[in-house]
Amino acid sequence: MDTPYLERLYNLARELNIADNIKTILDTITDHLPKVLEARYCSLFVKNPASGGLELKAHNHKDIGQDPFINITSEQESIMNLALARNSSLLIRDIEEEIGIANKEKYSTKSFMSILITHDNEIKGVLNLADKGPDGFNKDDMLVVSTIAELLGALLNRIDLSKI
């Protein structure tokens, strides 16, 4: 991309500032955050307060499927499930070497991030990013996404999650 990193981040912040509802905020994040990082995919899951499960609320995937509910079980192998089990955000440079999960065909790189969205040590959601090449995600990328996740945690704590 020709636009400098900090300018792309500022453009995301500017778009968030004019968003007029929570759905627009979540969509703006999943549409613009990959552009900031020069990544391909982003998905945002929010915890349903009634069921305790994570629900897909925004994404930029074309082939993610129709079911917005994600059932978190120990049998499922995914970076998001691993992050939840460890109660820690994850930066994975090579999914096959680092955690032994085969890379899916829809991803052209093996680098992923799964960043927990928390407030007061309670998980409110998860931001997932994939397909950043050629060198994959780095610590600066994780810091940018973690900053957005911190702000999202504060926002999600102040709204009725059952209405999004």
Secondary structure as UniProt FT lines:
FT   HELIX           5..18
FT   HELIX           22..37
FT   STRAND          39..47
FT   TURN            49..51
FT   STRAND          54..59
FT   STRAND          69..70
FT   TURN            74..75
FT   HELIX           79..86
FT   STRAND          90..92
FT   HELIX           95..99
FT   TURN            105..106
FT   STRAND          112..119
FT   TURN            120..121
FT   STRAND          122..132
FT   HELIX           139..157
FT   HELIX           161..163
//
